[in-house]
């Protein structure tokens, strides 16, 4: 079994997938395996130096499902080929040999160059195939022997074409052939934010602590102005500016707690951005805002009472179905209310801006 199984204790029931990636892959279509392979290749592009990556896959792909090239000459220059095979059983030598004919035929019949690396990509690779690929000289001998046989793949090649393929194979270094299985791919893929979404696993890690700046930042100006409205309405004209609110005996501690909550919500927003594909945080905000707008629109004695009612409602919401729901604590819920105020999606005092 793959080492990349998520421990059952970490997976809430009915939310995330308990199956290993290998178990899930068996239910994919071949096109999905090609897309997965292409994603993996693109993750390795900076390390390998690829200029571009494309999916060619199809009935006339000439043995190249996914290609990665190093120059603008693309398949006429230096490039790598990834042949994707999604089989229920392990990929064996008998499966690989007919596929190996295709790049040689393409190099003879078209302007394509031979790839400098040709990798068989399959969920599982039979040990005999892995061993054969690890000994390029033996692989070459076995391939040339295959070309001299009368298998269906070889028999349908015209004699002149077959002769040219044999000559090219004899002149080729067979260290170009590689194999890679799912576990090897996941060594790279599991470090990507795409991993959680593709295999429906919980995001890894936790939100990083975001320090609250001693001086208000431009990005918090609007929600602070709304709080000044609340304090002025509650405590009088002695609070006119944010600086007044920072020094007022009745508002300063409350203001400090609201800013801490705002930045806690920002921690979660940044975590979702960096750890979960898509826009999980915006989706969570949409679900929460629908429930808060009705409370905010009710008649309230003051902006203070409206703020408290909205924050209380946010704390009581039952949140499910989000990949980041387990991180959505009370402080983030309060902070999200201030994010809404910062975007003028919620207003605490009637009449809006002072």
Order of alpha helices (4+ residues) and beta strands (2+ residues): alpha-alpha-alpha-beta-beta-beta-alpha-beta-alpha-alpha-alpha-alpha-beta-alpha-alpha-alpha-alpha-alpha-alpha-alpha-alpha
